[in-house]
């Protein structure tokens, strides 16, 4: 399965989601306080999501999945 990261971090209501690249189905989604907690807990920064290629997106998706498993 190939993942696509949709990061809308500089919008008035920021959101981050991971979807299946082939089907477009949303697999995970973070908004509001949940998104803020993800960034503070995992040490991620908005720049991690800009200008990243296919391999970098797959690595970020795995990292996000692992961070969610820590809850």
PANU-614558 format. One record per atom (N, C-alpha, C, O): y, x, z; residue in three letters; atom name. Coordinates in steps of 0.05 Angstrom, whole numbers, plus 5000, padded with zeros to 4 digits. Each point is the difference from the previous one (the first is absolute). Layout:
REM PANU-614558
<r><v>Y</v><u>X</u><w>Z</w><residuo>ALA</residuo><atomo>CA</atomo></r>
...
END
This chain:
REM PANU-614558
<r><v>4977</v><u>5017</u><w>5000</w><residuo>UNK</residuo><atomo>N</atomo></r>
<r><v>5023</v><u>4983</u><w>5000</w><residuo>UNK</residuo><atomo>CA</atomo></r>
<r><v>5025</v><u>5018</u><w>5000</w><residuo>UNK</residuo><atomo>C</atomo></r>
<r><v>5001</v><u>5019</u><w>5015</w><residuo>UNK</residuo><atomo>O</atomo></r>
<r><v>5017</v><u>4975</u><w>4968</w><residuo>UNK</residuo><atomo>N</atomo></r>
<r><v>5025</v><u>5014</u><w>4998</w><residuo>UNK</residuo><atomo>CA</atomo></r>
<r><v>5022</v><u>4983</u><w>5013</w><residuo>UNK</residuo><atomo>C</atomo></r>
<r><v>5002</v><u>4976</u><w>4995</w><residuo>UNK</residuo><atomo>O</atomo></r>
<r><v>5014</v><u>5037</u><w>5021</w><residuo>UNK</residuo><atomo>N</atomo></r>
<r><v>5021</v><u>4986</u><w>5015</w><residuo>UNK</residuo><atomo>CA</atomo></r>
<r><v>5028</v><u>5005</u><w>4988</w><residuo>UNK</residuo><atomo>C</atomo></r>
<r><v>5005</v><u>5021</u><w>4988</w><residuo>UNK</residuo><atomo>O</atomo></r>
<r><v>5012</v><u>4960</u><w>5016</w><residuo>UNK</residuo><atomo>N</atomo></r>
<r><v>5028</v><u>5002</u><w>4993</w><residuo>UNK</residuo><atomo>CA</atomo></r>
<r><v>5017</v><u>4994</u><w>5024</w><residuo>UNK</residuo><atomo>C</atomo></r>
<r><v>4995</v><u>4980</u><w>5014</w><residuo>UNK</residuo><atomo>O</atomo></r>
<r><v>5024</v><u>5037</u><w>4992</w><residuo>UNK</residuo><atomo>N</atomo></r>
<r><v>5018</v><u>4996</u><w>5023</w><residuo>UNK</residuo><atomo>CA</atomo></r>
<r><v>5026</v><u>4988</u><w>4989</w><residuo>UNK</residuo><atomo>C</atomo></r>
<r><v>5012</v><u>5011</u><w>4982</w><residuo>UNK</residuo><atomo>O</atomo></r>
<r><v>4996</v><u>4967</u><w>5031</w><residuo>UNK</residuo><atomo>N</atomo></r>
<r><v>5025</v><u>4987</u><w>4993</w><residuo>UNK</residuo><atomo>CA</atomo></r>
<r><v>5019</v><u>5004</u><w>5024</w><residuo>UNK</residuo><atomo>C</atomo></r>
<r><v>4996</v><u>4986</u><w>5020</w><residuo>UNK</residuo><atomo>O</atomo></r>
<r><v>5023</v><u>5031</u><w>4978</w><residuo>UNK</residuo><atomo>N</atomo></r>
<r><v>5018</v><u>5007</u><w>5022</w><residuo>UNK</residuo><atomo>CA</atomo></r>
<r><v>5028</v><u>4990</u><w>4994</w><residuo>UNK</residuo><atomo>C</atomo></r>
<r><v>5013</v><u>5011</u><w>4981</w><residuo>UNK</residuo><atomo>O</atomo></r>
<r><v>4996</v><u>4970</u><w>5034</w><residuo>UNK</residuo><atomo>N</atomo></r>
<r><v>5028</v><u>4990</u><w>4998</w><residuo>UNK</residuo><atomo>CA</atomo></r>
<r><v>5013</v><u>5006</u><w>5026</w><residuo>UNK</residuo><atomo>C</atomo></r>
<r><v>5006</v><u>4982</u><w>5016</w><residuo>UNK</residuo><atomo>O</atomo></r>
<r><v>5000</v><u>5043</u><w>4989</w><residuo>UNK</residuo><atomo>N</atomo></r>
<r><v>5008</v><u>5009</u><w>5027</w><residuo>UNK</residuo><atomo>CA</atomo></r>
<r><v>5031</v><u>5000</u><w>5004</w><residuo>UNK</residuo><atomo>C</atomo></r>
<r><v>5009</v><u>5000</u><w>5023</w><residuo>UNK</residuo><atomo>O</atomo></r>
<r><v>5006</v><u>4999</u><w>4956</w><residuo>UNK</residuo><atomo>N</atomo></r>
<r><v>5029</v><u>5001</u><w>5002</w><residuo>UNK</residuo><atomo>CA</atomo></r>
<r><v>5013</v><u>4973</u><w>4995</w><residuo>UNK</residuo><atomo>C</atomo></r>
<r><v>5024</v><u>4998</u><w>4995</w><residuo>UNK</residuo><atomo>O</atomo></r>
<r><v>4960</v><u>4981</u><w>5006</w><residuo>UNK</residuo><atomo>N</atomo></r>
<r><v>5010</v><u>4973</u><w>4996</w><residuo>UNK</residuo><atomo>CA</atomo></r>
<r><v>5009</v><u>4988</u><w>5027</w><residuo>UNK</residuo><atomo>C</atomo></r>
<r><v>4992</v><u>5011</u><w>5021</w><residuo>UNK</residuo><atomo>O</atomo></r>
<r><v>5023</v><u>4968</u><w>4979</w><residuo>UNK</residuo><atomo>N</atomo></r>
<r><v>5008</v><u>4987</u><w>5025</w><residuo>UNK</residuo><atomo>CA</atomo></r>
<r><v>4977</v><u>4992</u><w>5018</w><residuo>UNK</residuo><atomo>C</atomo></r>
<r><v>5001</v><u>5001</u><w>5024</w><residuo>UNK</residuo><atomo>O</atomo></r>
<r><v>4977</v><u>4990</u><w>4963</w><residuo>UNK</residuo><atomo>N</atomo></r>
<r><v>4975</v><u>4994</u><w>5014</w><residuo>UNK</residuo><atomo>CA</atomo></r>
<r><v>4978</v><u>5018</u><w>4989</w><residuo>UNK</residuo><atomo>C</atomo></r>
<r><v>4985</v><u>4991</u><w>4982</w><residuo>UNK</residuo><atomo>O</atomo></r>
<r><v>5013</v><u>5033</u><w>5028</w><residuo>UNK</residuo><atomo>N</atomo></r>
<r><v>4980</v><u>5019</u><w>4989</w><residuo>UNK</residuo><atomo>CA</atomo></r>
<r><v>4972</v><u>4991</u><w>5003</w><residuo>UNK</residuo><atomo>C</atomo></r>
<r><v>4993</v><u>4986</u><w>5019</w><residuo>UNK</residuo><atomo>O</atomo></r>
<r><v>4990</v><u>5022</u><w>4961</w><residuo>UNK</residuo><atomo>N</atomo></r>
<r><v>4972</v><u>4994</u><w>5002</w><residuo>UNK</residuo><atomo>CA</atomo></r>
<r><v>4984</v><u>5022</u><w>4986</w><residuo>UNK</residuo><atomo>C</atomo></r>
<r><v>5011</v><u>5016</u><w>4984</w><residuo>UNK</residuo><atomo>O</atomo></r>
<r><v>4964</v><u>4985</u><w>5023</w><residuo>UNK</residuo><atomo>N</atomo></r>
<r><v>4982</v><u>5020</u><w>4988</w><residuo>UNK</residuo><atomo>CA</atomo></r>
<r><v>4973</v><u>4986</u><w>4997</w><residuo>UNK</residuo><atomo>C</atomo></r>
<r><v>4991</v><u>4986</u><w>5018</w><residuo>UNK</residuo><atomo>O</atomo></r>
<r><v>4997</v><u>5017</u><w>4959</w><residuo>UNK</residuo><atomo>N</atomo></r>
<r><v>4973</v><u>4988</u><w>4996</w><residuo>UNK</residuo><atomo>CA</atomo></r>
<r><v>4983</v><u>5018</u><w>4983</w><residuo>UNK</residuo><atomo>C</atomo></r>
<r><v>5009</v><u>5017</u><w>4985</w><residuo>UNK</residuo><atomo>O</atomo></r>
<r><v>4965</v><u>4979</u><w>5018</w><residuo>UNK</residuo><atomo>N</atomo></r>
<r><v>4980</v><u>5014</u><w>4984</w><residuo>UNK</residuo><atomo>CA</atomo></r>
<r><v>4985</v><u>4978</u><w>4985</w><residuo>UNK</residuo><atomo>C</atomo></r>
<r><v>4991</v><u>4980</u><w>5012</w><residuo>UNK</residuo><atomo>O</atomo></r>
<r><v>5006</v><u>5024</u><w>4962</w><residuo>UNK</residuo><atomo>N</atomo></r>
<r><v>4986</v><u>4981</u><w>4984</w><residuo>UNK</residuo><atomo>CA</atomo></r>
<r><v>4979</v><u>5014</u><w>4983</w><residuo>UNK</residuo><atomo>C</atomo></r>
<r><v>5001</v><u>5024</u><w>4995</w><residuo>UNK</residuo><atomo>O</atomo></r>
<r><v>4979</v><u>4961</u><w>4996</w><residuo>UNK</residuo><atomo>N</atomo></r>
<r><v>4980</v><u>5009</u><w>4981</w><residuo>UNK</residuo><atomo>CA</atomo></r>
<r><v>5014</v><u>5003</u><w>4973</w><residuo>UNK</residuo><atomo>C</atomo></r>
<r><v>5011</v><u>4981</u><w>4990</w><residuo>UNK</residuo><atomo>O</atomo></r>
<r><v>4988</v><u>5043</u><w>4999</w><residuo>UNK</residuo><atomo>N</atomo></r>
<r><v>5015</v><u>5004</u><w>4975</w><residuo>UNK</residuo><atomo>CA</atomo></r>
<r><v>4989</v><u>4984</u><w>4977</w><residuo>UNK</residuo><atomo>C</atomo></r>
<r><v>5016</v><u>4992</u><w>4983</w><residuo>UNK</residuo><atomo>O</atomo></r>
<r><v>4958</v><u>5003</u><w>5016</w><residuo>UNK</residuo><atomo>N</atomo></r>
<r><v>4989</v><u>4984</u><w>4978</w><residuo>UNK</residuo><atomo>CA</atomo></r>
<r><v>5005</v><u>4971</u><w>5002</w><residuo>UNK</residuo><atomo>C</atomo></r>
<r><v>5008</v><u>4987</u><w>4980</w><residuo>UNK</residuo><atomo>O</atomo></r>
<r><v>4988</v><u>5001</u><w>5043</w><residuo>UNK</residuo><atomo>N</atomo></r>
<r><v>5003</v><u>4971</u><w>5003</w><residuo>UNK</residuo><atomo>CA</atomo></r>
<r><v>5027</v><u>4991</u><w>5009</w><residuo>UNK</residuo><atomo>C</atomo></r>
<r><v>5008</v><u>4978</u><w>4996</w><residuo>UNK</residuo><atomo>O</atomo></r>
<r><v>5007</v><u>5041</u><w>5017</w><residuo>UNK</residuo><atomo>N</atomo></r>
<r><v>5026</v><u>4993</u><w>5011</w><residuo>UNK</residuo><atomo>CA</atomo></r>
<r><v>4999</v><u>4986</u><w>5027</w><residuo>UNK</residuo><atomo>C</atomo></r>
<r><v>5021</v><u>4993</u><w>5011</w><residuo>UNK</residuo><atomo>O</atomo></r>
<r><v>4955</v><u>5004</u><w>5000</w><residuo>UNK</residuo><atomo>N</atomo></r>
<r><v>4997</v><u>4986</u><w>5025</w><residuo>UNK</residuo><atomo>CA</atomo></r>
<r><v>5011</v><u>5017</u><w>5023</w><residuo>UNK</residuo><atomo>C</atomo></r>
<r><v>4994</v><u>5024</u><w>5001</w><residuo>UNK</residuo><atomo>O</atomo></r>
<r><v>5022</v><u>4964</u><w>5016</w><residuo>UNK</residuo><atomo>N</atomo></r>
<r><v>5011</v><u>5014</u><w>5023</w><residuo>UNK</residuo><atomo>CA</atomo></r>
<r><v>4979</v><u>5004</u><w>5021</w><residuo>UNK</residuo><atomo>C</atomo></r>
<r><v>4987</v><u>4981</u><w>5009</w><residuo>UNK</residuo><atomo>O</atomo></r>
<r><v>5009</v><u>5044</u><w>5000</w><residuo>UNK</residuo><atomo>N</atomo></r>
<r><v>4979</v><u>5007</u><w>5019</w><residuo>UNK</residuo><atomo>CA</atomo></r>
<r><v>5012</v><u>5002</u><w>5028</w><residuo>UNK</residuo><atomo>C</atomo></r>
<r><v>4987</v><u>4992</u><w>5020</w><residuo>UNK</residuo><atomo>O</atomo></r>
<r><v>5037</v><u>5019</u><w>4982</w><residuo>UNK</residuo><atomo>N</atomo></r>
<r><v>5013</v><u>5003</u><w>5026</w><residuo>UNK</residuo><atomo>CA</atomo></r>
<r><v>5030</v><u>4998</u><w>4995</w><residuo>UNK</residuo><atomo>C</atomo></r>
<r><v>5010</v><u>5007</u><w>4979</w><residuo>UNK</residuo><atomo>O</atomo></r>
<r><v>5004</v><u>4983</u><w>5042</w><residuo>UNK</residuo><atomo>N</atomo></r>
<r><v>5029</v><u>4997</u><w>4997</w><residuo>UNK</residuo><atomo>CA</atomo></r>
<r><v>5013</v><u>5003</u><w>5027</w><residuo>UNK</residuo><atomo>C</atomo></r>
<r><v>4990</v><u>4991</u><w>5021</w><residuo>UNK</residuo><atomo>O</atomo></r>
<r><v>5033</v><u>5023</u><w>4980</w><residuo>UNK</residuo><atomo>N</atomo></r>
<r><v>5015</v><u>5004</u><w>5024</w><residuo>UNK</residuo><atomo>CA</atomo></r>
<r><v>5029</v><u>4992</u><w>4996</w><residuo>UNK</residuo><atomo>C</atomo></r>
<r><v>5012</v><u>5006</u><w>4979</w><residuo>UNK</residuo><atomo>O</atomo></r>
<r><v>5000</v><u>4981</u><w>5041</w><residuo>UNK</residuo><atomo>N</atomo></r>
<r><v>5028</v><u>4991</u><w>4999</w><residuo>UNK</residuo><atomo>CA</atomo></r>
<r><v>5011</v><u>5002</u><w>5028</w><residuo>UNK</residuo><atomo>C</atomo></r>
<r><v>4986</v><u>5001</u><w>5020</w><residuo>UNK</residuo><atomo>O</atomo></r>
<r><v>5041</v><u>5000</u><w>4982</w><residuo>UNK</residuo><atomo>N</atomo></r>
<r><v>5014</v><u>4998</u><w>5025</w><residuo>UNK</residuo><atomo>CA</atomo></r>
<r><v>4990</v><u>5020</u><w>5021</w><residuo>UNK</residuo><atomo>C</atomo></r>
<r><v>4996</v><u>5023</u><w>4995</w><residuo>UNK</residuo><atomo>O</atomo></r>
<r><v>5000</v><u>4967</u><w>5030</w><residuo>UNK</residuo><atomo>N</atomo></r>
<r><v>4992</v><u>5018</u><w>5022</w><residuo>UNK</residuo><atomo>CA</atomo></r>
<r><v>4973</v><u>5014</u><w>4995</w><residuo>UNK</residuo><atomo>C</atomo></r>
<r><v>4997</v><u>5023</u><w>5009</w><residuo>UNK</residuo><atomo>O</atomo></r>
<r><v>4986</v><u>4964</u><w>4977</w><residuo>UNK</residuo><atomo>N</atomo></r>
<r><v>4974</v><u>5012</u><w>4993</w><residuo>UNK</residuo><atomo>CA</atomo></r>
<r><v>5004</v><u>5025</u><w>4982</w><residuo>UNK</residuo><atomo>C</atomo></r>
<r><v>4986</v><u>5020</u><w>5004</w><residuo>UNK</residuo><atomo>O</atomo></r>
<r><v>5032</v><u>4978</u><w>4977</w><residuo>UNK</residuo><atomo>N</atomo></r>
<r><v>5006</v><u>5022</u><w>4983</w><residuo>UNK</residuo><atomo>CA</atomo></r>
<r><v>5013</v><u>5023</u><w>5015</w><residuo>UNK</residuo><atomo>C</atomo></r>
<r><v>4993</v><u>5023</u><w>4997</w><residuo>UNK</residuo><atomo>O</atomo></r>
<r><v>5026</v><u>4970</u><w>5020</w><residuo>UNK</residuo><atomo>N</atomo></r>
<r><v>5014</v><u>5020</u><w>5017</w><residuo>UNK</residuo><atomo>CA</atomo></r>
<r><v>4980</v><u>5015</u><w>5017</w><residuo>UNK</residuo><atomo>C</atomo></r>
<r><v>5001</v><u>5024</u><w>5003</w><residuo>UNK</residuo><atomo>O</atomo></r>
<r><v>4980</v><u>4961</u><w>5010</w><residuo>UNK</residuo><atomo>N</atomo></r>
<r><v>4980</v><u>5013</u><w>5017</w><residuo>UNK</residuo><atomo>CA</atomo></r>
<r><v>4982</v><u>5019</u><w>4984</w><residuo>UNK</residuo><atomo>C</atomo></r>
<r><v>4993</v><u>5021</u><w>5010</w><residuo>UNK</residuo><atomo>O</atomo></r>
<r><v>5000</v><u>4971</u><w>4966</w><residuo>UNK</residuo><atomo>N</atomo></r>
<r><v>4984</v><u>5017</u><w>4982</w><residuo>UNK</residuo><atomo>CA</atomo></r>
<r><v>5013</v><u>5026</u><w>4995</w><residuo>UNK</residuo><atomo>C</atomo></r>
<r><v>4987</v><u>5021</u><w>5001</w><residuo>UNK</residuo><atomo>O</atomo></r>
<r><v>5039</v><u>4979</u><w>4994</w><residuo>UNK</residuo><atomo>N</atomo></r>
<r><v>5015</v><u>5024</u><w>4994</w><residuo>UNK</residuo><atomo>CA</atomo></r>
<r><v>5003</v><u>5018</u><w>5025</w><residuo>UNK</residuo><atomo>C</atomo></r>
<r><v>4998</v><u>5024</u><w>4999</w><residuo>UNK</residuo><atomo>O</atomo></r>
<r><v>5007</v><u>4963</u><w>5024</w><residuo>UNK</residuo><atomo>N</atomo></r>
<r><v>5003</v><u>5016</u><w>5024</w><residuo>UNK</residuo><atomo>CA</atomo></r>
<r><v>4974</v><u>5011</u><w>5010</w><residuo>UNK</residuo><atomo>C</atomo></r>
<r><v>4999</v><u>5023</u><w>5010</w><residuo>UNK</residuo><atomo>O</atomo></r>
<r><v>4980</v><u>4962</u><w>4987</w><residuo>UNK</residuo><atomo>N</atomo></r>
<r><v>4973</v><u>5009</u><w>5009</w><residuo>UNK</residuo><atomo>CA</atomo></r>
<r><v>4989</v><u>5022</u><w>4982</w><residuo>UNK</residuo><atomo>C</atomo></r>
<r><v>4988</v><u>5018</u><w>5011</w><residuo>UNK</residuo><atomo>O</atomo></r>
<r><v>5016</v><u>4979</u><w>4964</w><residuo>UNK</residuo><atomo>N</atomo></r>
<r><v>4986</v><u>5018</u><w>4981</w><residuo>UNK</residuo><atomo>CA</atomo></r>
<r><v>5017</v><u>5024</u><w>4991</w><residuo>UNK</residuo><atomo>C</atomo></r>
<r><v>4989</v><u>5017</u><w>4986</w><residuo>UNK</residuo><atomo>O</atomo></r>
<r><v>5036</v><u>4983</u><w>5021</w><residuo>UNK</residuo><atomo>N</atomo></r>
<r><v>5017</v><u>5022</u><w>4990</w><residuo>UNK</residuo><atomo>CA</atomo></r>
<r><v>5006</v><u>4999</u><w>4971</w><residuo>UNK</residuo><atomo>C</atomo></r>
<r><v>5007</v><u>5021</u><w>4988</w><residuo>UNK</residuo><atomo>O</atomo></r>
<r><v>4990</v><u>4956</u><w>5000</w><residuo>UNK</residuo><atomo>N</atomo></r>
<r><v>5007</v><u>4997</u><w>4971</w><residuo>UNK</residuo><atomo>CA</atomo></r>
<r><v>5030</v><u>4997</u><w>4997</w><residuo>UNK</residuo><atomo>C</atomo></r>
<r><v>5014</v><u>4991</u><w>5019</w><residuo>UNK</residuo><atomo>O</atomo></r>
<r><v>4996</v><u>5017</u><w>4959</w><residuo>UNK</residuo><atomo>N</atomo></r>
<r><v>5029</v><u>4997</u><w>4993</w><residuo>UNK</residuo><atomo>CA</atomo></r>
<r><v>5002</v><u>4987</u><w>4972</w><residuo>UNK</residuo><atomo>C</atomo></r>
<r><v>4981</v><u>5002</u><w>4984</w><residuo>UNK</residuo><atomo>O</atomo></r>
<r><v>5041</v><u>4985</u><w>5011</w><residuo>UNK</residuo><atomo>N</atomo></r>
<r><v>5004</v><u>4986</u><w>4974</w><residuo>UNK</residuo><atomo>CA</atomo></r>
<r><v>4996</v><u>5019</u><w>4977</w><residuo>UNK</residuo><atomo>C</atomo></r>
<r><v>4990</v><u>4991</u><w>4979</w><residuo>UNK</residuo><atomo>O</atomo></r>
<r><v>5017</v><u>5034</u><w>5023</w><residuo>UNK</residuo><atomo>N</atomo></r>
<r><v>4997</v><u>5019</u><w>4978</w><residuo>UNK</residuo><atomo>CA</atomo></r>
<r><v>4971</v><u>5004</u><w>4992</w><residuo>UNK</residuo><atomo>C</atomo></r>
<r><v>4994</v><u>5009</u><w>4978</w><residuo>UNK</residuo><atomo>O</atomo></r>
<r><v>4988</v><u>4986</u><w>5041</w><residuo>UNK</residuo><atomo>N</atomo></r>
<r><v>4971</v><u>5003</u><w>4993</w><residuo>UNK</residuo><atomo>CA</atomo></r>
<r><v>4992</v><u>4981</u><w>4977</w><residuo>UNK</residuo><atomo>C</atomo></r>
<r><v>4980</v><u>5006</u><w>4987</w><residuo>UNK</residuo><atomo>O</atomo></r>
<r><v>5035</v><u>4973</u><w>5009</w><residuo>UNK</residuo><atomo>N</atomo></r>
<r><v>4993</v><u>4980</u><w>4980</w><residuo>UNK</residuo><atomo>CA</atomo></r>
<r><v>5016</v><u>5002</u><w>4974</w><residuo>UNK</residuo><atomo>C</atomo></r>
<r><v>4995</v><u>4984</u><w>4981</w><residuo>UNK</residuo><atomo>O</atomo></r>
<r><v>5023</v><u>5035</u><w>5017</w><residuo>UNK</residuo><atomo>N</atomo></r>
<r><v>5015</v><u>5002</u><w>4975</w><residuo>UNK</residuo><atomo>CA</atomo></r>
<r><v>4989</v><u>5022</u><w>4983</w><residuo>UNK</residuo><atomo>C</atomo></r>
<r><v>4991</v><u>5021</u><w>5010</w><residuo>UNK</residuo><atomo>O</atomo></r>
<r><v>5009</v><u>4974</u><w>4964</w><residuo>UNK</residuo><atomo>N</atomo></r>
<r><v>4992</v><u>5020</u><w>4980</w><residuo>UNK</residuo><atomo>CA</atomo></r>
<r><v>4972</v><u>5011</u><w>5005</w><residuo>UNK</residuo><atomo>C</atomo></r>
<r><v>4994</v><u>5023</u><w>4997</w><residuo>UNK</residuo><atomo>O</atomo></r>
<r><v>4987</v><u>4959</u><w>5010</w><residuo>UNK</residuo><atomo>N</atomo></r>
<r><v>4973</v><u>5010</u><w>5004</w><residuo>UNK</residuo><atomo>CA</atomo></r>
<r><v>4982</v><u>4991</u><w>4977</w><residuo>UNK</residuo><atomo>C</atomo></r>
<r><v>5002</v><u>4977</u><w>4991</w><residuo>UNK</residuo><atomo>O</atomo></r>
<r><v>4981</v><u>5041</u><w>5001</w><residuo>UNK</residuo><atomo>N</atomo></r>
<r><v>4982</v><u>4994</u><w>4978</w><residuo>UNK</residuo><atomo>CA</atomo></r>
<r><v>4975</v><u>4986</u><w>5010</w><residuo>UNK</residuo><atomo>C</atomo></r>
<r><v>4998</v><u>4992</u><w>5023</w><residuo>UNK</residuo><atomo>O</atomo></r>
<r><v>4983</v><u>5005</u><w>4959</w><residuo>UNK</residuo><atomo>N</atomo></r>
<r><v>4975</v><u>4985</u><w>5006</w><residuo>UNK</residuo><atomo>CA</atomo></r>
<r><v>4985</v><u>5012</u><w>5024</w><residuo>UNK</residuo><atomo>C</atomo></r>
<r><v>4992</v><u>4985</u><w>5018</w><residuo>UNK</residuo><atomo>O</atomo></r>
<r><v>5004</v><u>5041</u><w>4982</w><residuo>UNK</residuo><atomo>N</atomo></r>
<r><v>4985</v><u>5013</u><w>5022</w><residuo>UNK</residuo><atomo>CA</atomo></r>
<r><v>5015</v><u>4997</u><w>5027</w><residuo>UNK</residuo><atomo>C</atomo></r>
<r><v>4987</v><u>4996</u><w>5021</w><residuo>UNK</residuo><atomo>O</atomo></r>
<r><v>5039</v><u>5007</u><w>4978</w><residuo>UNK</residuo><atomo>N</atomo></r>
<r><v>5015</v><u>4998</u><w>5025</w><residuo>UNK</residuo><atomo>CA</atomo></r>
<r><v>4999</v><u>4972</u><w>5011</w><residuo>UNK</residuo><atomo>C</atomo></r>
<r><v>4999</v><u>4996</u><w>5024</w><residuo>UNK</residuo><atomo>O</atomo></r>
<r><v>5002</v><u>4983</u><w>4958</w><residuo>UNK</residuo><atomo>N</atomo></r>
<r><v>4999</v><u>4972</u><w>5009</w><residuo>UNK</residuo><atomo>CA</atomo></r>
<r><v>4973</v><u>4995</u><w>5013</w><residuo>UNK</residuo><atomo>C</atomo></r>
<r><v>4998</v><u>4986</u><w>5020</w><residuo>UNK</residuo><atomo>O</atomo></r>
<r><v>4980</v><u>5025</u><w>4968</w><residuo>UNK</residuo><atomo>N</atomo></r>
<r><v>4974</v><u>4995</u><w>5011</w><residuo>UNK</residuo><atomo>CA</atomo></r>
<r><v>4998</v><u>5013</u><w>5028</w><residuo>UNK</residuo><atomo>C</atomo></r>
<r><v>4988</v><u>4988</u><w>5018</w><residuo>UNK</residuo><atomo>O</atomo></r>
<r><v>5023</v><u>5036</u><w>4985</w><residuo>UNK</residuo><atomo>N</atomo></r>
<r><v>5000</v><u>5013</u><w>5026</w><residuo>UNK</residuo><atomo>CA</atomo></r>
<r><v>5016</v><u>4985</u><w>5021</w><residuo>UNK</residuo><atomo>C</atomo></r>
<r><v>4992</v><u>4997</u><w>5023</w><residuo>UNK</residuo><atomo>O</atomo></r>
<r><v>5032</v><u>4993</u><w>4968</w><residuo>UNK</residuo><atomo>N</atomo></r>
<r><v>5016</v><u>4984</u><w>5018</w><residuo>UNK</residuo><atomo>CA</atomo></r>
<r><v>4986</v><u>4974</u><w>5008</w><residuo>UNK</residuo><atomo>C</atomo></r>
<r><v>5001</v><u>4991</u><w>5023</w><residuo>UNK</residuo><atomo>O</atomo></r>
<r><v>4986</v><u>4996</u><w>4958</w><residuo>UNK</residuo><atomo>N</atomo></r>
<r><v>4985</v><u>4975</u><w>5006</w><residuo>UNK</residuo><atomo>CA</atomo></r>
<r><v>4979</v><u>5006</u><w>5021</w><residuo>UNK</residuo><atomo>C</atomo></r>
<r><v>4997</v><u>4984</u><w>5019</w><residuo>UNK</residuo><atomo>O</atomo></r>
<r><v>4988</v><u>5037</u><w>4978</w><residuo>UNK</residuo><atomo>N</atomo></r>
<r><v>4979</v><u>5007</u><w>5020</w><residuo>UNK</residuo><atomo>CA</atomo></r>
<r><v>5012</v><u>5005</u><w>5027</w><residuo>UNK</residuo><atomo>C</atomo></r>
<r><v>4990</v><u>4991</u><w>5020</w><residuo>UNK</residuo><atomo>O</atomo></r>
<r><v>5033</v><u>5023</u><w>4981</w><residuo>UNK</residuo><atomo>N</atomo></r>
<r><v>5014</v><u>5005</u><w>5025</w><residuo>UNK</residuo><atomo>CA</atomo></r>
<r><v>5009</v><u>4974</u><w>5013</w><residuo>UNK</residuo><atomo>C</atomo></r>
<r><v>4997</v><u>4997</u><w>5025</w><residuo>UNK</residuo><atomo>O</atomo></r>
<r><v>5013</v><u>4985</u><w>4960</w><residuo>UNK</residuo><atomo>N</atomo></r>
<r><v>5009</v><u>4974</u><w>5011</w><residuo>UNK</residuo><atomo>CA</atomo></r>
<r><v>4976</v><u>4984</u><w>5011</w><residuo>UNK</residuo><atomo>C</atomo></r>
<r><v>5002</v><u>4988</u><w>5021</w><residuo>UNK</residuo><atomo>O</atomo></r>
<r><v>4976</v><u>5012</u><w>4964</w><residuo>UNK</residuo><atomo>N</atomo></r>
<r><v>4976</v><u>4986</u><w>5010</w><residuo>UNK</residuo><atomo>CA</atomo></r>
<r><v>4991</v><u>5013</u><w>5027</w><residuo>UNK</residuo><atomo>C</atomo></r>
<r><v>4993</v><u>4985</u><w>5018</w><residuo>UNK</residuo><atomo>O</atomo></r>
<r><v>5007</v><u>5041</u><w>4984</w><residuo>UNK</residuo><atomo>N</atomo></r>
<r><v>4992</v><u>5013</u><w>5024</w><residuo>UNK</residuo><atomo>CA</atomo></r>
<r><v>5019</v><u>4994</u><w>5023</w><residuo>UNK</residuo><atomo>C</atomo></r>
<r><v>4991</v><u>4996</u><w>5023</w><residuo>UNK</residuo><atomo>O</atomo></r>
<r><v>5034</v><u>5004</u><w>4972</w><residuo>UNK</residuo><atomo>N</atomo></r>
<r><v>5020</v><u>4993</u><w>5021</w><residuo>UNK</residuo><atomo>CA</atomo></r>
<r><v>4995</v><u>4972</u><w>5011</w><residuo>UNK</residuo><atomo>C</atomo></r>
<r><v>5003</v><u>4996</u><w>5024</w><residuo>UNK</residuo><atomo>O</atomo></r>
<r><v>4990</v><u>4986</u><w>4959</w><residuo>UNK</residuo><atomo>N</atomo></r>
<r><v>4995</v><u>4972</u><w>5008</w><residuo>UNK</residuo><atomo>CA</atomo></r>
<r><v>4974</v><u>4999</u><w>5017</w><residuo>UNK</residuo><atomo>C</atomo></r>
<r><v>4998</v><u>4982</u><w>5017</w><residuo>UNK</residuo><atomo>O</atomo></r>
<r><v>4984</v><u>5035</u><w>4978</w><residuo>UNK</residuo><atomo>N</atomo></r>
<r><v>4975</v><u>5000</u><w>5016</w><residuo>UNK</residuo><atomo>CA</atomo></r>
<r><v>5004</v><u>5010</u><w>5028</w><residuo>UNK</residuo><atomo>C</atomo></r>
<r><v>4984</v><u>4996</u><w>5018</w><residuo>UNK</residuo><atomo>O</atomo></r>
<r><v>5038</v><u>5018</u><w>4987</w><residuo>UNK</residuo><atomo>N</atomo></r>
<r><v>5006</v><u>5010</u><w>5027</w><residuo>UNK</residuo><atomo>CA</atomo></r>
<r><v>5009</v><u>4979</u><w>5019</w><residuo>UNK</residuo><atomo>C</atomo></r>
<r><v>5000</v><u>5004</u><w>5024</w><residuo>UNK</residuo><atomo>O</atomo></r>
<r><v>5008</v><u>4972</u><w>4966</w><residuo>UNK</residuo><atomo>N</atomo></r>
<r><v>5010</v><u>4979</u><w>5018</w><residuo>UNK</residuo><atomo>CA</atomo></r>
<r><v>4978</v><u>4989</u><w>5017</w><residuo>UNK</residuo><atomo>C</atomo></r>
<r><v>5004</v><u>4981</u><w>5015</w><residuo>UNK</residuo><atomo>O</atomo></r>
END
